[in-house]
Amino acid sequence: MGHPPSETLARFKAQQIESENRIIKHPLIAKYNFIENSEELLAEVPTEGLSTIQKENLLNRRLENALIRKDNRPIMFLGSLDSINDMVKGENKYYVYFRFSSSSPSMYNFDMRPILESTFFIIECDSQQVKKIKMRKSLIKDYSQPSLSVECAIIAMISSIQKLPKFKGIAYPIKEDNKKGEPTMVESPDMFIVKGRCLELLFVDYSISKTGKLYY
């Protein structure tokens, strides 16, 4: 599948950047001395002339530098809810699983996109934050919109990022006549587990407006 036409791509990208800028200025978000990482993840990656391994290493470092701050400041990212782990470890601790939102401006950097799509966040939240997430999830379900995910702007202190080992397996491509093709050895993409603690979150509803409506 090819990329959208450049004019369409530029319009979508501008809409998402406008939405993110509105989120950044929200009083609940702006009070944190955070780093907004989309600018770094959107920056062009100079990969010309690099081998596949060199390119992967460069992109991996770009992700790590965007998420793990040497100045110990929190980051903001746009995430889609994956699941909530209600197994409490200690008192008032819950772990919520997010992925980078497909509405994040960072997704328009097609060099970084495969890595962002393979990055999973495990974010520690308190009981009130989990309650808000569950209420939002129930609201979407009550309005018969199961295809919509819970989209959040999350301020978090990131404590670690772990690259998972790759694995190989056999895949059977489907041919044009829908028959199974010859077995092919394939390798998994780079996958990352990012752990941190939530400081604040807002909900973003892209079904209401192309530039996002905020809930808190």
N, C-alpha and C positions, 0 to 999 in steps of 0.2 A: 504494500500500500504506500503510495507516494505522499509527500507532504501537501498541505493545502496551498493554493495559489498564494504568491507572496503578498498581494494586496489583502486577501482575506486573513492570512497569518498575521500581518502587521496590525490589522484592526482588532483581532481577537487578543493579541498580545497587549495592545494599548488598553483594551477594556479591563483586562486582568490586573495590569499595573495600576490603573486608576482605582480599581476596587481595593487593591492592597494598600495604596496610599491613604484611602479613607479609613481603613482599619488601623493603620499606624497612628493616625491622628486622634483616634478614639480615646477619651480620657482614661478609661480603664487600662488601655494598652500603653499610652504615651507616658504614663508615670514610671514605667520601668526603663532603666538605662540599658536597653537591649540592642542587639545587633540584628538588623533585618538582612537575611542571607540571600535574598533573590538576586540582588545586584551582583554578588560574587558568582552565583550559580548561573546567571545569565551571560556573564562575560564570555567573549569568544575564547575558545580553547585552541592554542596554536599547536595543532597535531600534524601539520603537513610534514612529510618526510619521516615520521616516526613509525616504528614497527608496532604491531598489534599490542605486544606486551608493554612497550613504552607508553603508548596511548592510554591503555588501561591504567597504568600506574599514575600517569598525570591526572586523569579524571578522578581516580580514587583520592589522590591528595587534595584535589579541588574540593571534593565533598567533605573530607575530614577537616580542612581548614575553615570551611563555612560553618561547620557544626561545633567543633571543639575550639573554644576561644582561649587563647593564651592570657587574655586580660581578665578571665573569669567573669565575663558578662553573659547574661542570658541571651538566647536567640528567639526570634519569632519565626514560625513556619506555618503554612497553611496545610492542614491535615484532614484526611478522611478517616472516620472511625472504622476500625476493623473489628474489634471486639473488646469486651470488658472482662477482666479476670477478677471474679469476686473472692478469690482465695486471699484472705487477709494475712499479710505477713507482718506481725506486730499490730499495734493498735492504730486504727484509722488510716491504714495504707491500702490502696487499691492500685492495680496496674492496668492501664488502658493502652490498647494497641492501635496505633495510627499508621497510615501510609501518607506519603506526600499527596496532596490533593491534585487531581487532574486539572483543577482550575488555577493552580499556582503558576505565576508567570515563568518560574524556572523550567516548567515543562516545555517551553517554547525554545529551549536550547537543545537541539536535537542530538548534540554530542553527549550531553549530560543526561538526557531523558531515560535511556535504558538503566542507568545506575539509580536514578531517582525512583524509578518504578520498582526497583529491587531493594529499596531501603525500607526497613520496618522499624518503627519507633515503639519502645516500651516505656511509657511515661507514668511515673508514680503520681497519683492524684489522691486528694483527701476525699472524705465521704460526701462533702457538699458539692465538690466538683463532679463526682460520679453521679450524684443525684440529678444535677443539672443535665448531664449527658443522657441519662436514662429518660428523663422527662422529654427532652428534645427528640430522642429516638421514638418514644411512644407517640408524640405529636405527629411525626411524619407518618407513622403507621396508621394512626387514627384518620388521617386525611387521605388514606388509600394511595399513598405515594411510595410503595415499597422500593421502587427503583432509585429513589433519592437516598443518598448517604448523608450521615451527619457530618457537615463540614465545619471545621473549627479553625480559628486563628489562635495559636497556642504560643504563649510565652513560657519557655522552659530553660532550666539550667541543665545542660547536657553533661553527663559524667563520663560516658564512654561510648566508643564506636568500635564494633567488632566485625571484621570481614570473615565471612564463613568460607570454609574450604569448598572448592568446586568439586563437582562429581560428574561422571560420565555415564551415559546410558544409551540404549538403543531406541531409535524413533522410526516409525513407519510412515513416511509421507503419503498423503492422499493424492492420487492422480486426478486428472480432469474427469475421468469416467467414474470417480468415487471409489475406485479400487485401491487396495493397499499397495504401496510401492515397495521397493527393495529396502531392507533395514539399513539404517544409517547411524553411525556413531555420532552423538551430539554431546556437547559440554554445557553445563549449566552456566548462566551468567554470574557475574559477581553479585553477591548478596551481602547486605550489611544489617546488623542489629544495632540500633542506637538507643541508649538508655539515658533517662534523665528524670527531672522532677518538674511538675507543672506549677507555675506561679500564678498564671491567669489564663482564662480562655473565653473566647466569644464565639458565638455561632454565626455562620455566614450562609445566607439562603440565596443561592444563585437562581432558584426557580422564580423568585419574585422580580429580580432585576438583573440585567446583564452585568451590572457593576456591583452586585451583591448587597443584600440588606442585612444589617447587623442585629443580633439578639444577644442578651447577656443576662 
